[in-house]
Amino acid sequence: MKLDGKAIQAAMMQLVEDYKFDPYQILEISKLGIKSGFKKDYPEFKKSDILVDIKEDGTVKIYKAMEVVEEVEDPDTQIPLKDAKTVRKDTKI
């Protein structure tokens, strides 16, 4: 699924301007909508496992939450500490 972050940002700003909605509420509603769409395309993921980040420049990133462990028992939900540290150096178990 390809998301156009600039189009999402423009639509959000239009809602804020036209209807005087709170920008933070629009942002949260947008994140929920993206999560729902992602879940529809990838039903194997739980909504609670999906994290959506929308930056001010319109960049949209979707992450899958994983549990950091010493020894992986379930590769669908867990990641070893050494691999997690390659993504984020300050990761802990």
N, CA and C atoms as a LAMMPS dump frame, in Angstrom:
ITEM: TIMESTEP
0
ITEM: NUMBER OF ATOMS
279
ITEM: BOX BOUNDS ff ff ff
-5.0000000000000000e+02 5.0000000000000000e+02
-5.0000000000000000e+02 5.0000000000000000e+02
-5.0000000000000000e+02 5.0000000000000000e+02
ITEM: ATOMS id mol type element x y z
1 1 1 N 0.854 -1.166 0
2 1 2 C 0 0 0
3 1 3 C 0.902 1.232 0
4 2 1 N 0.645 2.152 -0.891
5 2 2 C 1.441 3.369 -0.972
6 2 3 C 0.605 4.536 -0.462
7 3 1 N 1.16 5.263 0.499
8 3 2 C 0.485 6.426 1.063
9 3 3 C 1.131 7.697 0.538
10 4 1 N 0.313 8.668 0.186
11 4 2 C 0.817 9.966 -0.241
12 4 3 C 0.726 10.907 0.949
13 5 1 N 1.833 11.059 1.654
14 5 2 C 1.874 11.859 2.873
15 5 3 C 1.496 13.31 2.653
16 6 1 N 1.917 13.872 1.525
17 6 2 C 1.595 15.284 1.229
18 6 3 C 0.089 15.463 1.04
19 7 1 N -0.557 14.505 0.372
20 7 2 C -2.007 14.587 0.163
21 7 3 C -2.749 14.449 1.487
22 8 1 N -2.261 13.557 2.35
23 8 2 C -2.875 13.39 3.672
24 8 3 C -2.737 14.683 4.468
25 9 1 N -1.552 15.262 4.436
26 9 2 C -1.304 16.511 5.163
27 9 3 C -2.209 17.63 4.636
28 10 1 N -2.346 17.74 3.335
29 10 2 C -3.182 18.79 2.741
30 10 3 C -4.647 18.597 3.134
31 11 1 N -5.118 17.363 3.118
32 11 2 C -6.506 17.09 3.499
33 11 3 C -6.739 17.419 4.969
34 12 1 N -5.781 17.078 5.821
35 12 2 C -5.9 17.381 7.251
36 12 3 C -5.95 18.889 7.479
37 13 1 N -5.09 19.635 6.808
38 13 2 C -5.062 21.08 6.978
39 13 3 C -6.344 21.73 6.452
40 14 1 N -6.906 21.146 5.405
41 14 2 C -8.165 21.666 4.866
42 14 3 C -9.298 21.493 5.876
43 15 1 N -9.329 20.352 6.561
44 15 2 C -10.333 20.123 7.611
45 15 3 C -10.168 21.119 8.759
46 16 1 N -8.935 21.361 9.131
47 16 2 C -8.655 22.311 10.217
48 16 3 C -9.13 23.706 9.828
49 17 1 N -8.811 24.112 8.595
50 17 2 C -9.19 25.46 8.144
51 17 3 C -10.702 25.604 7.938
52 18 1 N -11.314 24.635 7.253
53 18 2 C -12.737 24.75 6.906
54 18 3 C -13.66 24.604 8.106
55 19 1 N -13.354 23.666 8.985
56 19 2 C -14.272 23.341 10.067
57 19 3 C -13.746 23.694 11.457
58 20 1 N -12.561 24.288 11.513
59 20 2 C -11.951 24.695 12.784
60 20 3 C -11.774 23.521 13.743
61 21 1 N -11.476 22.356 13.167
62 21 2 C -11.199 21.181 13.997
63 21 3 C -9.849 21.338 14.674
64 22 1 N -9.689 20.667 15.792
65 22 2 C -8.425 20.627 16.511
66 22 3 C -7.431 19.799 15.677
67 23 1 N -6.28 20.36 15.305
68 23 2 C -5.32 19.618 14.477
69 23 3 C -4.861 18.303 15.107
70 24 1 N -4.766 18.271 16.425
71 24 2 C -4.322 17.041 17.093
72 24 3 C -5.378 15.947 16.996
73 25 1 N -6.653 16.325 17.048
74 25 2 C -7.714 15.336 16.878
75 25 3 C -7.712 14.795 15.451
76 26 1 N -7.521 15.68 14.483
77 26 2 C -7.463 15.251 13.079
78 26 3 C -6.292 14.287 12.881
79 27 1 N -5.16 14.582 13.501
80 27 2 C -3.982 13.725 13.4
81 27 3 C -4.277 12.34 13.965
82 28 1 N -4.896 12.288 15.138
83 28 2 C -5.219 10.992 15.762
84 28 3 C -6.243 10.216 14.942
85 29 1 N -7.246 10.906 14.415
86 29 2 C -8.248 10.245 13.57
87 29 3 C -7.585 9.708 12.308
88 30 1 N -6.661 10.465 11.731
89 30 2 C -5.939 10.02 10.535
90 30 3 C -5.118 8.773 10.826
91 31 1 N -4.454 8.763 11.978
92 31 2 C -3.666 7.587 12.361
93 31 3 C -4.555 6.357 12.498
94 32 1 N -5.728 6.532 13.116
95 32 2 C -6.663 5.41 13.261
96 32 3 C -7.135 4.904 11.903
97 33 1 N -7.383 5.827 10.979
98 33 2 C -7.807 5.439 9.64
99 33 3 C -6.728 4.666 8.896
100 34 1 N -5.49 5.117 9.027
101 34 2 C -4.373 4.417 8.387
102 34 3 C -4.214 3.027 8.994
103 35 1 N -4.338 2.933 10.319
104 35 2 C -4.25 1.622 10.986
105 35 3 C -5.333 0.675 10.472
106 36 1 N -6.556 1.194 10.341
107 36 2 C -7.667 0.363 9.867
108 36 3 C -7.427 -0.116 8.441
109 37 1 N -6.942 0.788 7.582
110 37 2 C -6.637 0.406 6.21
111 37 3 C -5.525 -0.616 6.129
112 38 1 N -4.504 -0.436 6.95
113 38 2 C -3.39 -1.375 6.988
114 38 3 C -3.881 -2.743 7.453
115 39 1 N -4.731 -2.748 8.473
116 39 2 C -5.282 -3.998 9.013
117 39 3 C -6.114 -4.718 7.951
118 40 1 N -6.819 -3.947 7.132
119 40 2 C -7.633 -4.542 6.075
120 40 3 C -6.749 -5.247 5.049
121 41 1 N -5.625 -4.622 4.697
122 41 2 C -4.699 -5.214 3.729
123 41 3 C -3.841 -6.322 4.332
124 42 1 N -3.584 -6.233 5.642
125 42 2 C -2.732 -7.208 6.326
126 42 3 C -3.451 -7.716 7.571
127 43 1 N -4.455 -8.593 7.396
128 43 2 C -5.269 -9.035 8.539
129 43 3 C -4.495 -9.837 9.586
130 44 1 N -3.296 -10.298 9.253
131 44 2 C -2.52 -11.069 10.229
132 44 3 C -1.999 -10.195 11.372
133 45 1 N -1.995 -8.884 11.188
134 45 2 C -1.548 -7.974 12.239
135 45 3 C -2.732 -7.519 13.082
136 46 1 N -2.488 -7.401 14.379
137 46 2 C -3.488 -6.818 15.263
138 46 3 C -3.324 -5.307 15.213
139 47 1 N -4.415 -4.561 15.394
140 47 2 C -4.319 -3.099 15.382
141 47 3 C -3.379 -2.611 16.467
142 48 1 N -3.335 -3.314 17.6
143 48 2 C -2.471 -2.875 18.692
144 48 3 C -0.991 -3.065 18.361
145 49 1 N -0.688 -3.916 17.368
146 49 2 C 0.693 -4.161 16.963
147 49 3 C 1.208 -3.105 15.992
148 50 1 N 0.31 -2.279 15.45
149 50 2 C 0.665 -1.33 14.406
150 50 3 C 0.784 0.074 14.998
151 51 1 N 1.915 0.72 14.721
152 51 2 C 2.138 2.096 15.168
153 51 3 C 2.264 2.978 13.937
154 52 1 N 1.56 4.099 13.923
155 52 2 C 1.59 5.022 12.796
156 52 3 C 2.201 6.329 13.253
157 53 1 N 3.139 6.836 12.474
158 53 2 C 3.793 8.107 12.772
159 53 3 C 3.626 9.017 11.564
160 54 1 N 3.003 10.184 11.786
161 54 2 C 2.838 11.168 10.724
162 54 3 C 3.642 12.404 11.117
163 55 1 N 4.634 12.725 10.317
164 55 2 C 5.499 13.872 10.586
165 55 3 C 4.877 15.152 10.034
166 56 1 N 5.39 16.289 10.476
167 56 2 C 4.881 17.589 10.029
168 56 3 C 5.067 17.804 8.53
169 57 1 N 6.07 17.145 7.94
170 57 2 C 6.299 17.311 6.504
171 57 3 C 5.42 16.389 5.661
172 58 1 N 4.524 15.623 6.319
173 58 2 C 3.618 14.739 5.605
174 58 3 C 4.12 13.312 5.479
175 59 1 N 5.315 13.036 5.961
176 59 2 C 5.861 11.687 5.906
177 59 3 C 5.055 10.765 6.816
178 60 1 N 4.648 9.615 6.285
179 60 2 C 3.898 8.629 7.058
180 60 3 C 4.756 7.384 7.181
181 61 1 N 4.933 6.916 8.416
182 61 2 C 5.669 5.673 8.648
183 61 3 C 4.779 4.738 9.464
184 62 1 N 4.805 3.472 9.085
185 62 2 C 4.027 2.453 9.787
186 62 3 C 5.012 1.443 10.352
187 63 1 N 4.877 1.19 11.639
188 63 2 C 5.77 0.256 12.333
189 63 3 C 4.959 -0.882 12.928
190 64 1 N 5.609 -2.017 13.054
191 64 2 C 5.012 -3.139 13.767
192 64 3 C 5.702 -3.242 15.117
193 65 1 N 4.931 -3.187 16.18
194 65 2 C 5.489 -3.296 17.526
195 65 3 C 5.943 -4.734 17.766
196 66 1 N 7.123 -4.863 18.329
197 66 2 C 7.685 -6.185 18.634
198 66 3 C 8.177 -6.194 20.076
199 67 1 N 8.125 -7.347 20.696
200 67 2 C 8.661 -7.508 22.041
201 67 3 C 10.148 -7.863 21.918
202 68 1 N 10.992 -7.148 22.643
203 68 2 C 12.435 -7.401 22.616
204 68 3 C 12.755 -8.455 23.682
205 69 1 N 13.409 -9.528 23.243
206 69 2 C 13.704 -10.657 24.142
207 69 3 C 15.13 -11.154 23.909
208 70 1 N 15.646 -11.894 24.872
209 70 2 C 16.958 -12.542 24.71
210 70 3 C 16.859 -13.69 23.709
211 71 1 N 15.828 -14.527 23.882
212 71 2 C 15.657 -15.7 23.045
213 71 3 C 14.254 -15.682 22.426
214 72 1 N 14.179 -15.719 21.104
215 72 2 C 12.905 -15.62 20.396
216 72 3 C 12.169 -16.952 20.427
217 73 1 N 10.906 -16.879 20.883
218 73 2 C 10.031 -18.051 20.856
219 73 3 C 8.971 -17.905 19.767
220 74 1 N 8.586 -16.656 19.474
221 74 2 C 7.58 -16.381 18.447
222 74 3 C 8.094 -15.263 17.54
223 75 1 N 8.638 -15.605 16.366
224 75 2 C 9.231 -14.592 15.488
225 75 3 C 8.221 -13.575 14.938
226 76 1 N 6.928 -13.857 15.028
227 76 2 C 5.914 -12.91 14.56
228 76 3 C 5.726 -11.754 15.528
229 77 1 N 6.051 -11.976 16.804
230 77 2 C 5.807 -10.94 17.813
231 77 3 C 7.046 -10.544 18.596
232 78 1 N 8.153 -11.267 18.404
233 78 2 C 9.363 -11.016 19.189
234 78 3 C 10.566 -10.771 18.282
235 79 1 N 11.52 -10.013 18.815
236 79 2 C 12.764 -9.724 18.101
237 79 3 C 13.912 -9.852 19.103
238 80 1 N 15.03 -10.461 18.692
239 80 2 C 16.16 -10.568 19.618
240 80 3 C 16.781 -9.193 19.892
241 81 1 N 17.322 -9.036 21.085
242 81 2 C 17.904 -7.767 21.513
243 81 3 C 18.953 -7.266 20.528
244 82 1 N 19.824 -8.151 20.036
245 82 2 C 20.888 -7.726 19.12
246 82 3 C 20.317 -7.149 17.822
247 83 1 N 19.222 -7.691 17.318
248 83 2 C 18.587 -7.161 16.112
249 83 3 C 17.877 -5.84 16.394
250 84 1 N 17.238 -5.752 17.552
251 84 2 C 16.525 -4.535 17.932
252 84 3 C 17.498 -3.362 18.076
253 85 1 N 18.694 -3.65 18.55
254 85 2 C 19.707 -2.592 18.732
255 85 3 C 20.18 -2.027 17.387
256 86 1 N 20.038 -2.774 16.309
257 86 2 C 20.402 -2.242 14.992
258 86 3 C 19.373 -1.2 14.537
259 87 1 N 18.146 -1.318 15.038
260 87 2 C 17.085 -0.369 14.693
261 87 3 C 17.155 0.852 15.612
262 88 1 N 17.371 0.561 16.891
263 88 2 C 17.418 1.633 17.887
264 88 3 C 18.438 1.25 18.963
265 89 1 N 19.511 2.014 19.053
266 89 2 C 20.635 1.662 19.92
267 89 3 C 20.294 1.609 21.409
268 90 1 N 19.311 2.385 21.86
269 90 2 C 18.988 2.428 23.292
270 90 3 C 17.938 1.397 23.701
271 91 1 N 17.681 0.416 22.845
272 91 2 C 16.677 -0.617 23.131
273 91 3 C 17.121 -1.51 24.279
274 92 1 N 16.153 -1.834 25.124
275 92 2 C 16.391 -2.752 26.256
276 92 3 C 15.294 -3.801 26.283
277 93 1 N 15.55 -4.864 26.992
278 93 2 C 14.533 -5.914 27.146
279 93 3 C 13.455 -5.407 28.077
